[in-house]
Amino acid sequence: MNEETFKVRAYGFGELAQLYFPNITKKSAAEQLRNWIALNKNFKNKLLVNGHKPRQRVLTPIQVNLIIEEFGIP
């Protein structure tokens, strides 16, 4: 996916994770994205400050924007 086709909007956590990891199951992709977030304490705190909760199912556009700023466009 590139900047022209990726739209910042509310995404299901698994939905966004599958964009980053298209070749694995939704559950595995979500776990991998959670691992990326957990390994980066400063970024995890930034998400928490912006309303993210552990096991949150839907990411707000602000949270999605933070994720793509940190990890790039999926």
C-alpha positions in Angstrom: 0.0 0.0 0.0 1.2 3.5 -0.6 0.4 7.0 0.6 -2.1 7.6 -2.2 -4.2 4.5 -1.4 -3.9 4.4 2.4 -6.6 6.5 4.2 -6.3 7.5 7.8 -9.6 6.6 9.4 -10.8 4.4 12.3 -9.6 0.8 11.7 -10.2 -2.4 13.6 -7.0 -3.4 15.3 -6.8 -6.7 13.4 -7.8 -5.0 10.2 -4.8 -2.6 10.4 -2.5 -5.3 11.6 -3.4 -7.4 8.5 -2.4 -4.5 6.3 1.1 -4.7 7.9 1.2 -8.5 7.8 -0.9 -9.6 4.8 0.4 -13.1 4.6 -0.5 -14.3 8.1 -3.9 -14.8 9.9 -5.7 -11.8 11.3 -5.1 -13.1 14.9 -1.4 -13.6 14.3 -1.1 -10.2 12.6 -2.8 -8.5 15.5 -0.4 -10.2 17.9 2.6 -9.2 15.9 1.5 -5.5 15.8 0.9 -5.7 19.6 4.5 -7.0 19.9 5.8 -4.1 17.9 4.0 -1.7 20.1 5.0 -3.4 23.4 8.7 -3.3 22.4 8.7 0.4 22.0 7.9 1.8 25.4 7.9 5.5 24.4 5.6 4.8 21.5 3.3 2.7 23.7 3.0 5.6 26.2 2.2 8.0 23.3 -0.6 5.7 22.3 -1.9 5.5 25.9 -1.9 9.3 26.2 -4.0 9.4 23.1 -6.7 7.1 24.6 -5.5 3.6 23.6 -6.4 0.8 25.9 -4.9 -2.7 26.0 -6.9 -5.1 23.7 -8.7 -2.1 22.2 -10.6 -3.4 19.1 -11.0 -0.2 17.2 -8.3 2.4 16.7 -9.2 6.0 16.3 -7.9 8.0 13.4 -5.4 9.8 15.7 -4.1 6.4 17.0 -3.8 5.1 13.4 -1.9 8.2 12.4 0.5 7.7 15.3 1.0 4.1 14.2 1.8 5.0 10.7 4.2 7.8 11.8 6.0 5.2 13.9 6.0 2.1 11.6 5.3 3.6 8.2 2.4 3.2 5.8 1.4 -0.5 5.6 
